[in-house]
Amino acid sequence: MDITILGIESSCDDTSAAVLRNNVLLSNVIASQAVHVKYGGVIPELASRAHQQNIIPVVDTALKEAGITADKLDAIAFTRGPGLLGSLLVGTSFAKGLSIAHNIPMVEVNHLQGHILSHFIDLPDRTLPHPDFPFLCLLVSGGHSQIVRVDSPLEMEIIGTTIDDAAGEAFDKCAKVMGLPYPGGPVIDRLAKEGDPKAFRFAKPHVDGYDYSFSGLKTSFLYTLRDEVAENPDFIEKNKADLCASLQATIVDILLDKLIRASKDTGIKDIAIAGGVSANSGLRAGIVETGRRRGWRTFLPEFKFTTDNAAMIAMSGYFRYKHGDIASLDLAPVARLEDL
């Protein structure tokens, strides 16, 4: 029997709604918020207000593109957290209202697990490659850098995480110092293709286990700029491509070093990446090449599933609904991963 799920994602600055039938994507609508660009980062109050404006037309468009009406849905999956509390509240409240209006069960979704399970989405015209269980997923987004052991859609263990800055934060903060526009990660990725990744050397952390640290790299990068700019005010402009290439190569090396160690220790060779930073061309190329040398089966998400989107929320919701995990109407959103 087919299961049709509406997914709602509102954890940060993108309002998104998607419809899945089983694991086949019927629609995926995203409304981005350009208002944050001039501030160089997401302003939580502005984000929540924009979600309020966008959520009704986004959900309506997703249902129309899928060719169904709300009363035909089997469940509504919504992001409970982690994320910006005000933004999460908009999506959660809308899901509750729609649930009550049409007597449709709700399913809560962990946003980060949604990123991981995006690897099980298929498109109407083609089946995408899916990892086998267990697999390791390198989850790299704006605020999180994790290695997750995935034993089933409902059984996941974080075996490595960042102890300070995440990879995405390192990209954005270093980009801001160089005067690059927000978000900085994609801009660094573009400029890195024109530079020499060996032009500069930046500090790499020495952290036990599978945990990550990027604060030392960020500090090393800032000190390099400070010292060089003191002698040559045009240093950043003249070396922007090389700085970006060297920074990106260092971050990719740090990420892959722990992932290699985790694969070796666990014996798991199905390796996936997910999250916003998984769109980075250096990381994608690095994991494919590492996989080729080490006999991995590597899984890279479609670019449209790397950023925050409701398709991944619907996918996670599908697995939870099949398991009977129905959310209560008195459930509140939570901002912190530890509270989920």
Steps between C-alpha positions, in 0.01 A plus 500: 500500500636841403583752773483871413690738727509879513832630635542845655843652566552835675807455719699800377447742210339279233129423503443171323220250438518172311279203420628141485310190397689223673856613421425663163510880495190662350582861585756704692443875535749733672465871576836654590543822698725756332443748784794356700768563237556864590554405866762235425306231686155379596298732726265271700214749539498584129517129416193411707300788350591389148393144582159634605462670163624207297359188662145508359593565135793254518285214633220583257743494207653170613159333517397635160825393334452151648146492365331423832288671765575511870226251588685232299810517718584211731723708727667837549871492583648815654841606625491513879867601534778587524487852361381852571218474752281770344536348155428149626192629681348620171537163330389304806192718554398476135537122507279483809233718341494293182494181706199615700314637198525176300546244779842398365767353732826690552855365509788691660836500323853571615634744239847342495363149456298638210822601326636147543184331374487719190711222346185285477293739288421393144383721215196424280721437197788314662612302802795655680780294662435414866757384759457169677476478879717549692666800340696800620379849420715811519245765588634848432272802523527859618497415870582129512788274401431139595582144410188290546474123498167412340375149579143556379273797418415521870833393656779753477800566723714813491854366537678828427397864529651847509625626835490865387442652156351288224643483147224722363567762767871497417421562134257784573714672764815492289304622200371795700854602599596499132205725418313232306118509487276280718468206491874466463534124444379495136711807418814338643422185302476699176820698559689189615475356150722785378765472773787283622399278795866478609567874499443539877521265796252530786487324835334161526355380833617202703181373664457147634245261355269603220418850630567814298635844582519796263567789737879458471482502121290815511749669735793394283327645196430831676859532624630439149283779366593736784873452453495518121261797477719694744778490241284511188151656520407342164597150614145359522390633163814374325492155665126440540484193274806336661369574850166342414661197337734441796223550756266264321768233456583516872137466608447207263814328633381541859155359418630203304775410748247414774264334252780272379581410860135424580463278192818312582399441863140396428567310179213686332562587136168651395576868552262794445516875545208732574422857604563837341878465483458172308440723195865614521683383188827441685334274756304312235811438293701410810258237627464344155877474457550372855227244441664385178829441679346329803233289336206700634159529343446877520165677493468868419159669528340677207582870528134588564505277810815649654342820631206510740197351325173332588558195279746364755253574781227310317741211441587475868132538585414211269724262694366622834138475389554140384643427845195651670678803649214750512559840660275650765325831437655644817854444370719815504793578270853499645799703392778273627592156372552379857130564579362276226 
